[in-house]
């Protein structure tokens, strides 16, 4: 008996969808716009995250060692740093000879600097360690490990005698700005997504209310013959889910050529991420998010419309 009722509700939902063709198309159109915005909010967040990750990868702190530091002491110090939970392992080690070679390469066209270096007659550089944090906000914690006095960058003093200098103070403003951008962008992405979901529910809610209003005589008859509340709501619930499913499919079809366009040539390099490759490789997940959101929005909207405005 229960299965028969379920089949009737589903069949009535499909019938309601086809019978109200124009209203159904209007609802689908509204939901496509909303799902399209939600989809590109997700993709935009991925592009932003990729861009920020590239910036994060270029941000580090360079620890220069005193020239008299022994290599075994530096490597032991390097292992201690790699044990810190904030540090990305391995820490890059550059020997004195490599630092000198890098300097000569960087200043290959600066004859004055090279001539001054040759006149010294010895290597003036110490070995160095390049340290990257898992998150930009953790650089201050890493610097604190070194026992740096003067966190305001007005002085430098470390508890480790093999350290000559750290360039954290030079990069501090950049690191702080990057941390703020990442935090703000994540919060903004969540707010925008929630906003468009609420707007979609509101618009679909009002559209489906019209569908329910057009079926008021049918609902009155169903009440008179003793139909249950859930039985009356069921077809509208199914119809709303159908709107969302079809809208989700159309949205995925529309996103495909746009991501293809953004994923070709210079546009892919500009974004720092091949959006088309990301879309195709993560299609299953994106499909579930878009289509699932559409079904949920349509079903929830129809349920609320039937409950609040028809008081069934």
PLY file of the C-alpha trace (Angstrom):
ply
format ascii 1.0
element vertex 312
property float x
property float y
property float z
element edge 311
property int vertex1
property int vertex2
end_header
0.00 0.00 0.00
2.79 2.42 0.90
4.65 1.66 -2.32
1.48 2.32 -4.32
1.10 5.73 -2.67
4.73 6.57 -3.39
4.31 5.67 -7.07
1.17 7.79 -7.29
2.94 10.77 -5.69
5.87 10.46 -8.10
3.55 10.09 -11.09
1.53 13.10 -9.96
4.73 15.09 -9.55
5.79 14.37 -13.15
2.28 15.14 -14.36
2.30 18.48 -12.50
5.65 19.29 -14.06
4.45 18.69 -17.63
1.02 20.22 -17.13
2.42 23.55 -15.96
4.89 23.82 -18.82
5.41 27.59 -18.89
5.71 27.91 -15.12
8.03 24.91 -15.08
10.31 26.54 -17.66
10.28 29.77 -15.68
11.28 27.94 -12.52
14.04 26.07 -14.33
15.34 29.30 -15.87
15.52 31.00 -12.47
17.28 28.01 -10.93
19.74 27.76 -13.83
20.82 31.35 -13.19
21.25 30.69 -9.50
23.09 27.38 -9.98
25.25 29.02 -12.63
26.29 31.68 -10.15
26.89 29.07 -7.46
28.93 26.98 -9.90
31.16 29.89 -10.85
31.45 30.91 -7.23
32.94 27.47 -6.64
35.21 27.67 -9.71
36.17 31.24 -8.83
37.12 30.06 -5.37
39.30 27.35 -6.91
41.05 29.91 -9.15
41.56 32.24 -6.19
42.89 29.42 -4.05
45.27 28.37 -6.84
46.52 31.95 -7.26
47.00 32.42 -3.54
48.79 29.07 -3.34
51.24 30.21 -6.00
51.88 33.37 -4.00
52.25 31.36 -0.80
54.80 29.10 -2.49
56.93 32.15 -3.28
56.83 33.47 0.27
59.45 32.12 2.63
61.98 33.23 5.20
65.67 33.00 4.51
67.98 32.23 7.43
71.59 33.20 6.71
74.29 31.50 8.76
77.54 33.00 9.98
80.47 32.21 7.72
82.24 30.25 10.45
79.32 27.86 11.00
80.23 24.23 10.32
78.14 22.34 7.80
77.34 19.52 10.23
76.03 22.05 12.76
73.86 23.70 10.10
72.43 20.36 8.96
71.67 19.40 12.57
69.95 22.76 13.03
68.02 22.12 9.80
66.68 18.82 11.17
65.45 20.58 14.30
63.60 23.15 12.21
61.96 20.41 10.10
60.50 18.92 13.30
58.41 22.06 13.85
54.73 21.35 13.02
54.42 24.68 11.18
57.26 23.99 8.74
56.98 22.35 5.32
59.65 19.66 5.13
62.27 19.43 3.78
63.88 22.78 4.48
66.04 23.89 1.53
69.75 24.09 2.35
72.12 26.22 0.26
75.85 25.91 0.88
78.25 28.86 0.94
79.56 27.93 -2.51
76.04 27.77 -3.96
75.15 31.14 -2.42
78.24 32.66 -4.03
77.43 31.06 -7.40
73.83 32.32 -7.23
75.08 35.82 -6.44
77.43 35.81 -9.44
74.65 34.56 -11.71
72.17 37.14 -10.45
74.66 39.99 -10.92
76.20 38.74 -14.15
75.66 42.15 -15.77
76.79 44.14 -12.73
80.54 44.39 -13.25
81.05 46.69 -10.26
79.59 44.15 -7.83
81.55 41.30 -9.38
84.78 43.32 -9.30
84.23 44.20 -5.63
83.59 40.51 -4.91
86.83 39.49 -6.64
88.82 42.07 -4.68
87.71 40.51 -1.41
89.59 37.36 -2.31
87.25 35.13 -0.27
83.65 34.03 -0.06
81.80 36.65 2.04
78.59 34.63 2.22
77.40 32.09 4.72
75.20 29.09 4.05
71.44 29.63 4.18
68.18 27.84 4.91
64.94 28.61 3.09
61.96 27.87 5.31
58.36 27.67 4.15
55.41 27.56 6.52
52.28 25.49 5.95
50.27 28.69 6.39
51.50 32.32 6.15
50.07 33.04 9.60
52.59 30.57 11.09
55.75 32.45 10.09
55.69 34.49 13.30
55.61 31.26 15.31
58.63 29.95 13.38
60.53 33.17 13.98
59.69 32.93 17.68
61.41 29.53 17.70
64.65 31.28 16.77
64.30 33.45 19.86
64.25 36.69 17.92
64.06 39.82 20.06
62.30 42.81 18.57
59.25 41.38 16.82
58.57 44.88 15.56
61.69 44.46 13.36
63.60 47.27 15.07
66.31 44.92 16.36
67.71 41.45 15.78
69.09 38.98 18.26
68.80 35.21 18.16
69.48 32.57 20.78
71.29 30.51 18.11
74.85 31.81 17.57
75.16 30.21 14.12
72.41 32.51 12.74
73.66 35.68 11.11
70.39 37.23 9.95
66.80 36.44 8.96
64.89 38.26 6.23
61.54 37.86 8.00
61.38 41.57 8.79
61.76 42.40 5.10
58.87 40.10 4.19
56.70 40.68 7.25
54.35 43.19 5.61
53.91 40.94 2.55
53.22 37.89 4.73
50.71 39.80 6.88
48.87 41.12 3.80
48.78 37.66 2.25
47.37 36.17 5.47
44.66 38.84 5.54
43.77 38.29 1.86
43.43 34.53 2.34
41.22 34.92 5.42
39.03 37.58 3.79
38.64 35.69 0.50
37.57 32.48 2.27
34.99 34.35 4.35
33.72 36.25 1.30
33.36 33.02 -0.69
31.22 31.43 2.03
29.05 34.55 2.34
28.46 34.81 -1.43
27.55 31.13 -1.74
25.10 31.26 1.18
23.59 34.49 -0.17
22.84 33.05 -3.60
21.42 29.86 -2.12
19.00 31.92 0.01
18.06 34.09 -2.99
17.46 30.99 -5.08
15.23 29.45 -2.43
13.26 32.69 -2.16
12.75 33.08 -5.94
11.93 29.41 -6.49
9.67 29.53 -3.46
7.55 32.27 -5.03
7.53 30.59 -8.44
6.38 27.28 -7.01
3.78 29.05 -4.93
2.18 30.06 -8.22
2.14 26.43 -9.34
0.48 25.40 -6.08
-2.03 28.22 -6.36
-3.00 27.04 -9.86
-3.71 23.61 -8.35
-5.86 24.91 -5.49
-9.08 23.26 -6.79
-7.35 19.92 -7.12
-5.98 20.26 -3.59
-9.45 21.10 -2.23
-10.83 17.92 -3.76
-7.99 15.88 -2.31
-8.74 17.32 1.13
-12.43 16.43 0.83
-11.66 12.80 0.03
-9.38 12.57 3.06
-5.90 12.75 1.47
-3.10 13.14 4.00
-0.95 16.25 4.25
2.15 14.47 2.99
0.22 12.97 0.08
-0.89 16.45 -1.00
2.60 17.94 -0.63
4.30 15.01 -2.32
3.66 15.87 -6.00
4.84 19.46 -5.50
7.92 18.18 -3.68
8.69 15.86 -6.61
8.02 18.62 -9.16
10.42 20.94 -7.31
13.09 18.25 -7.32
12.59 17.78 -11.07
13.02 21.52 -11.63
16.27 21.40 -9.71
17.57 18.31 -11.51
16.92 19.70 -15.00
18.29 23.10 -14.01
21.44 21.41 -12.71
21.97 19.52 -15.98
21.49 22.69 -18.05
23.91 24.55 -15.76
26.61 21.90 -16.26
26.11 22.08 -20.03
26.47 25.89 -19.97
29.59 25.81 -17.79
31.37 23.35 -20.10
32.12 25.71 -23.07
32.96 28.59 -20.71
35.58 26.55 -18.85
36.86 25.31 -22.23
37.35 28.93 -23.33
39.12 29.85 -20.10
41.28 26.73 -20.30
42.91 27.53 -23.65
46.00 29.53 -24.56
47.04 32.58 -22.60
43.84 32.59 -20.55
44.89 29.38 -18.79
48.28 30.89 -18.00
46.64 34.10 -16.80
44.45 32.24 -14.33
47.35 30.12 -13.15
45.05 27.12 -13.43
43.58 25.24 -16.39
39.93 25.67 -15.49
38.76 23.21 -18.16
41.09 20.48 -16.91
39.89 21.09 -13.37
36.25 20.97 -14.50
36.65 17.69 -16.39
38.83 15.97 -13.78
36.47 16.94 -10.94
33.25 16.62 -12.93
31.77 13.98 -10.64
32.14 16.17 -7.58
30.90 19.28 -9.40
27.95 17.29 -10.77
26.92 16.23 -7.29
27.24 19.78 -5.93
25.34 21.51 -8.76
22.63 18.92 -9.35
22.32 18.15 -5.64
21.97 21.86 -4.85
19.31 22.21 -7.55
17.28 19.27 -6.26
17.60 20.45 -2.66
16.62 24.04 -3.51
13.64 22.94 -5.61
12.42 20.40 -3.07
12.85 22.71 -0.06
11.16 25.61 -1.86
8.15 23.53 -2.87
7.85 22.10 0.63
7.91 25.55 2.24
5.47 26.99 -0.30
2.97 24.19 0.26
3.30 24.38 4.02
3.17 28.13 4.51
0.81 29.35 1.84
-1.65 26.49 1.49
-1.55 25.41 5.13
-1.99 21.81 4.12
0 1
1 2
2 3
3 4
4 5
5 6
6 7
7 8
8 9
9 10
10 11
11 12
12 13
13 14
14 15
15 16
16 17
17 18
18 19
19 20
20 21
21 22
22 23
23 24
24 25
25 26
26 27
27 28
28 29
29 30
30 31
31 32
32 33
33 34
34 35
35 36
36 37
37 38
38 39
39 40
40 41
41 42
42 43
43 44
44 45
45 46
46 47
47 48
48 49
49 50
50 51
51 52
52 53
53 54
54 55
55 56
56 57
57 58
58 59
59 60
60 61
61 62
62 63
63 64
64 65
65 66
66 67
67 68
68 69
69 70
70 71
71 72
72 73
73 74
74 75
75 76
76 77
77 78
78 79
79 80
80 81
81 82
82 83
83 84
84 85
85 86
86 87
87 88
88 89
89 90
90 91
91 92
92 93
93 94
94 95
95 96
96 97
97 98
98 99
99 100
100 101
101 102
102 103
103 104
104 105
105 106
106 107
107 108
108 109
109 110
110 111
111 112
112 113
113 114
114 115
115 116
116 117
117 118
118 119
119 120
120 121
121 122
122 123
123 124
124 125
125 126
126 127
127 128
128 129
129 130
130 131
131 132
132 133
133 134
134 135
135 136
136 137
137 138
138 139
139 140
140 141
141 142
142 143
143 144
144 145
145 146
146 147
147 148
148 149
149 150
150 151
151 152
152 153
153 154
154 155
155 156
156 157
157 158
158 159
159 160
160 161
161 162
162 163
163 164
164 165
165 166
166 167
167 168
168 169
169 170
170 171
171 172
172 173
173 174
174 175
175 176
176 177
177 178
178 179
179 180
180 181
181 182
182 183
183 184
184 185
185 186
186 187
187 188
188 189
189 190
190 191
191 192
192 193
193 194
194 195
195 196
196 197
197 198
198 199
199 200
200 201
201 202
202 203
203 204
204 205
205 206
206 207
207 208
208 209
209 210
210 211
211 212
212 213
213 214
214 215
215 216
216 217
217 218
218 219
219 220
220 221
221 222
222 223
223 224
224 225
225 226
226 227
227 228
228 229
229 230
230 231
231 232
232 233
233 234
234 235
235 236
236 237
237 238
238 239
239 240
240 241
241 242
242 243
243 244
244 245
245 246
246 247
247 248
248 249
249 250
250 251
251 252
252 253
253 254
254 255
255 256
256 257
257 258
258 259
259 260
260 261
261 262
262 263
263 264
264 265
265 266
266 267
267 268
268 269
269 270
270 271
271 272
272 273
273 274
274 275
275 276
276 277
277 278
278 279
279 280
280 281
281 282
282 283
283 284
284 285
285 286
286 287
287 288
288 289
289 290
290 291
291 292
292 293
293 294
294 295
295 296
296 297
297 298
298 299
299 300
300 301
301 302
302 303
303 304
304 305
305 306
306 307
307 308
308 309
309 310
310 311
